[in-house]
Amino acid sequence: MKIISKLWIFIGVLIALSPLGLLLPEHFKAGSAWGEWGTDEMQELVGYIPKGLERLSSIWSAPIPDYAFKGWEEKPMLSLSIAYILSAVVGILICVGVVFIFGRFLSKKE
């Protein structure tokens, strides 16, 4: 089996496991996943918002916030798991597309 095939299988397994980021914090009553805090959660956890985070938080907003589609926040866990998987697929496709385009651009023969 080629290394690229093994890589795609590994990525597929990671995609299938991505709902664990939703299920485990819910199961252990842990709140948000570690490191995925917004400014409001940071204020609550730490007591202040770092200046850099406060300044940059208004510049970037995620294309698929909370890994779910608009209006899906209150859906059952199965629907949210599907949204996690779709979010992972979209993210991977975007990354692969960007790398592919840069690879084509950088490897053009003169």
Long-range contacts (C-beta under 8 A, 24 or more apart in sequence): 11-92, 14-88, 15-85, 15-88, 15-89, 15-92, 16-85, 18-84, 18-85, 18-87, 18-88, 19-80, 19-81, 19-84, 19-85, 21-67, 21-84, 22-67, 22-77, 22-80, 22-81, 22-84, 23-77, 23-81, 26-77, 63-90, 64-90
